[in-house]
Amino acid sequence: MTVALTSLPRRRLLTGSAAALAGAGLAGWSQGALAQTAAAKPLPAYVGWKNASDVIVHSSTTLETKRSAFGTSGITPSNQLYLRNNLPAPDATIVADRDAWEVAVAGVKSPRKLTVRELKTLGLETVTMVLQCSGNGRGFFPSKPSGTPWTVGAAGCVVWSGVPVRAVVESLGGVSAGMRFMTGTGGEKLPEGIDPKSIMVERSVPAAAMQDALLAWEMNGEPIPLAHGGPLRLIVPGYQGVNNIKYIKQLAFTAQESDAKIMSHGYRMSPPGGKGDPSQPSVQEMSVKSWINSPLPESGTLAAGGTVQIQGVAFGGLHAVKGVEVSIDGGKTWQKARFIGPDMGKYAWRQFVLQARLPAGTYTLASRATDTAGNVQPETRGENQSGYNNTSWADHAVKVTVA
């Protein structure tokens, strides 16, 4: 059997922190299939603990989980989890005494700074959720948008532990009147001599998102690694990754959205050829999505007529995923797949499988998820300038040939 992806996206090779600061690299493009197999780039030192064989190193701040590396147990191990940082990580000294890290809470009746040590006395909750970069699937856009050309690997299912934001707010007297947004500000060190608003990581989401949000200090049962936002990260379940602020230094309830560039002009659903501005929809909630992780080219040869386990993941953003269908003929007909493994909550993804016997021939395998609100994963992508929010089942399909 030979197996090939239906689309061979071209990968943009980003290098260095200058690319991270610019938000887009300037290097040339290379064929995606070659980039996935080439072992050209070593792991950056601060993520040297990652499993190099399971990730694709795009740049010093962008690592993608290989599609073939996703297992079938649900949780994405920390050493396989993708990495996307808008700025270089702060110095490792900030995790030397994790409990001493401070976050300022504003827009509440009794604003103050709280250390992680103090936060640990206010409450505790654990949530399993999909963490996904809003550009996941960008590599399938034929327009080759600027930015890292992720395929499916800028996502993972992660367990976070920390204090519920609602408990912190309650301890400080509640949200002040008229505050419509929850705004998180990252604690990255900013370059000298430039307007902080032009580069700082500061994002606003509806204030109601605080009901399930955490100020988290633990990821997959361990202190959050520096690369993933430790010692403290804002976790907003159901929202795209950029809204889950790393190294959170301020949590403010505000009457207006942040005017930082990453909020006002960045991560906007701009039309092709356009530029982001505050009038365009912001990248916030995730939408229902699924893809197949097996079989893939790495699966090797399968005997014609043998039984194949078509397996993948599905999630629903703010809603639990309700069901998944699988097609072996490119979407002409669909069969109901079966969920496997535990249900870890509405924000987690579900593993699914369809057992099929595939005689000799060529097949286009696709998956299509539905959430509990009745939203169905679409066939086509929503075209936009930056390649955000690609949930197209057609783009994520794989073509397999059984011989």
Secondary structure, 3 states (H helix, E strand, C coil): CEEEECCCCEEECCCHHHHHHHCCCCCCEEEHHHHHHCCCCCCCHHHCCCCHHHEEEEECCEEEECHHHCCCCCCCCCCCCCEECCCCCCCHHHHCCHHHCEEEEECECCCEEEEHHHHCCCCCEEEEEEEECCCCCHHHCCCCCCCCCCCCCCEEEEEEEEEEHHHHHHHCCCECCCCCEEEEEECCCCCCCCCHHHCCCEEEEEHHHHHCCEEEEEECCEECCHHHCCCCEEECCCECHHHCCCCEEEEEEECCCCCCHHHHCCCECCCCCCCCCCCCCECCECCCEEEEEECCHHHCCCCCCCEEEEEEEEECCCCCEEEEEEECECCCCCEECEEECCCCCCCCCEEEEEEEECCCEEEEEEEEEEECCCCECCCCCCCCCCCCCCCCCCCCCEEEEEC
